[in-house]
């Protein structure tokens, strides 16, 4: 009787190895490090939330760069018509982290070591200034130092009754940054701005409303609801009109009447010849809400 011939052992298929390796890699847990700046898109709105509540959302690490990146992301998203910036917990943003600054002082760090913070802040407020859509600061608590100027860099500000804003740099012997010396005088006037820069005083929400630091003040329990309502009204506005009107307001602070009349004529021509101009007039005659698309 013939002995049974052994079947050859199956050769391993080397082509399957990469696939198996890939599966193992995908099974690994994701990086669980906490993100200190969060982004949530809910078209037509988007939210950026500073997420370091245990430190009153003080800026540290890569938060400045992350904030800038997310502002740019919102600007590039055509579905987003209004960007909201707020803070987690009971604070908007308490500015730069003083404990980090203290460590650098102990090390006798040069100014160049913090210059990148100022550069990132400058790029952030410049990005907000150039965003072709409304920005709204939802000030849910303390907004101090760079945090105050982040709020001022937004086109509009809605504050909780428990919020307060302040140019607190003088309290630690420093100078205002993040565009504060440009933004604050345009809202409250030169003398009041100089007072706030010099004293470092925190301004309660109702007083901030009175002097023009914020647009609206609402009860804390209704802040998110009222912010959503306000933001949706801003998002529904014609984008071309908003951008031109914002530029007109900025120019009017230093331009002559004749210069502003020229600007108005140019802006009106752009709006008149746009699709939105035709849509707005048509919607008015048809007694329906207009649907503006920014063209």
Protein Blocks (a to p, Z undefined) as FASTA:
>chain_A
ZZddddddddddfklmmmmmmmmmmmpccdfbdcfbdcddddfbdcdddddfknoopaeh
jlmmmmmmmmmmmmmmmkbmbdcdddehjbfbecjafklmmmmmmnopafklmmmmmmmm
mmmmmmmmmpccdcddddfbdcehjlmmmmmmpmbdcddfkbccddfklmnopaceehlm
mmmmmmnojklmmmmmmnopacdfklmmmnopambdcdfklmmmmmmmmmmmmmmpcfkl
mmmmmmmmmmmmmpcfklmmmmmmmmmmmmmmpmklmmmmmmmmnopacddehZZ
